[in-house]
């Protein structure tokens, strides 16, 4: 029994140490959020969120914190996609999928700087505070892959409202 306990302690220590090598935590008291991100992505704080760029993958992750009164309102915003003054546009490919009671997710396609891009967006609502976080990972269409989605899912899975 002692051997099993010691083995479990060693395994959990190794896992904890290796997880620290691959992920880092970011906390923003001003925005009221905390999340973990893969170390190959570097976060830059912005007024309303973060933008993350990767050392290994083309593309970026955008995290925006906004006020939402309900999941229905968040859905309306996510259904509309993203349209920028510079002509950049991302549109929802198909229906948004629910992620539990307080989240939504969907695939997007469009163009940024006249390049075809693909994106995956997830939204998470904190009903208590009325805050919502929308996270999107975007990359050139031909380069977008599971690694992009995994990075976003790491952030979304670990995101907490503080």
C-alpha positions in Angstrom: 0.0 0.0 0.0 2.9 2.4 0.8 4.4 1.6 -2.5 1.2 2.5 -4.3 0.8 5.7 -2.4 4.5 6.7 -3.1 4.0 5.8 -6.8 0.9 8.0 -7.1 2.7 10.9 -5.5 5.6 10.5 -7.9 3.3 10.3 -10.9 1.3 13.3 -9.9 4.5 15.3 -9.2 5.9 14.4 -12.6 2.5 15.3 -14.3 2.4 18.6 -12.5 6.0 19.5 -13.4 5.4 18.5 -17.0 2.2 20.5 -17.2 4.0 23.5 -16.0 6.5 23.1 -18.9 3.7 23.3 -21.4 1.2 25.7 -19.9 1.2 29.0 -18.1 -1.4 30.9 -16.1 -2.5 34.5 -16.9 -4.6 36.6 -14.5 -6.2 40.0 -15.0 -7.8 41.6 -12.1 -9.0 44.5 -14.3 -10.8 42.1 -16.7 -11.9 39.7 -13.9 -10.6 36.6 -15.7 -7.9 33.9 -15.2 -6.9 31.3 -17.8 -4.2 28.9 -18.7 -2.6 28.9 -22.1 0.0 26.8 -24.0 3.5 28.2 -23.6 4.0 28.3 -27.4 1.4 31.1 -27.4 2.3 34.5 -25.9 -0.4 36.8 -24.5 -0.4 40.5 -25.0 -3.0 42.4 -22.8 -5.4 44.7 -24.5 -8.0 47.1 -23.1 -10.9 44.6 -23.4 -9.0 41.3 -23.5 -5.9 39.6 -24.9 -4.3 38.8 -28.2 -2.0 35.7 -28.3 0.5 34.9 -31.0 2.3 31.6 -31.4 5.9 30.8 -31.9 5.0 27.6 -33.8 1.7 28.1 -35.6 0.5 30.7 -38.0 -2.5 32.6 -36.7 -3.7 34.3 -33.5 -6.1 33.9 -30.6 -8.2 36.8 -29.6 -9.9 36.9 -26.1 -12.5 39.6 -25.5 -14.4 40.3 -22.3 -17.8 42.0 -22.7 -21.1 42.5 -20.9 -23.9 40.1 -21.9 -27.2 40.0 -20.2 -27.9 36.4 -21.3 -26.7 33.5 -23.4 -29.3 34.6 -26.0 -27.6 38.0 -26.4 -24.1 36.3 -26.7 -25.6 34.0 -29.4 -26.8 37.0 -31.3 -23.4 38.6 -31.3 -21.6 35.3 -32.2 -24.2 34.7 -35.0 -23.2 38.0 -36.6 -19.5 37.0 -36.9 -16.8 39.6 -37.1 -16.8 42.6 -39.5 -14.0 45.2 -39.3 -13.7 48.6 -40.9 -10.6 47.4 -42.8 -12.7 44.9 -44.7 -11.8 41.9 -42.6 -14.8 39.6 -42.1 -15.5 36.2 -40.5 -18.9 34.5 -40.9 -20.4 31.6 -39.0 -20.1 28.4 -41.2 -23.1 26.6 -39.6 -25.1 26.7 -36.4 -23.5 27.5 -33.1 -23.3 24.5 -30.8 -24.2 24.8 -27.0 -21.3 24.1 -24.6 -23.1 23.3 -21.4 -25.6 25.9 -20.1 -23.3 28.9 -20.3 -21.3 28.5 -23.5 -21.4 28.4 -27.3 -19.0 27.3 -30.1 -18.8 27.5 -33.8 -16.6 27.5 -36.9 -16.0 30.7 -38.9 -14.6 31.4 -42.3 -13.8 34.7 -44.1 -10.9 36.9 -45.0 -8.3 39.1 -43.2 -5.9 41.3 -45.2 -7.4 39.7 -48.3 -6.3 36.2 -47.2 -8.8 33.3 -46.7 -8.9 32.3 -43.0 -10.7 29.9 -40.8 -11.6 30.4 -37.2 -13.1 28.5 -34.2 -14.9 30.7 -31.6 -16.1 29.8 -28.2 -18.1 32.0 -25.8 -18.6 31.6 -22.1 -21.0 33.5 -19.9 -20.8 34.3 -16.2 -24.4 34.7 -15.2 -23.5 36.1 -11.8 -21.5 39.1 -13.1 -23.1 39.5 -16.5 -19.7 39.2 -18.1 -18.9 37.0 -21.1 -15.7 36.0 -22.7 -15.5 35.3 -26.5 -12.3 33.5 -27.6 -11.5 32.9 -31.3 -8.5 31.3 -32.9 -7.9 32.3 -36.5 -5.3 31.0 -39.0 -4.9 30.9 -42.8 -7.5 28.4 -44.1 -4.9 26.0 -45.5 -2.9 26.0 -42.2 -5.8 25.8 -39.7 -5.6 22.5 -37.8 -6.4 20.6 -34.6 -3.4 22.3 -32.8 -5.2 25.7 -33.2 -8.4 24.3 -31.8 -6.6 22.5 -28.9 -4.9 25.8 -27.9 -8.3 27.6 -27.8 -9.9 24.7 -25.9 -7.1 24.8 -23.3 -7.9 28.5 -22.7 -11.7 28.0 -22.7 -11.6 24.9 -20.4 -9.4 26.7 -17.8 -11.0 30.2 -18.0 -12.5 31.3 -14.7 -14.2 34.6 -13.7 -12.6 36.1 -10.7 
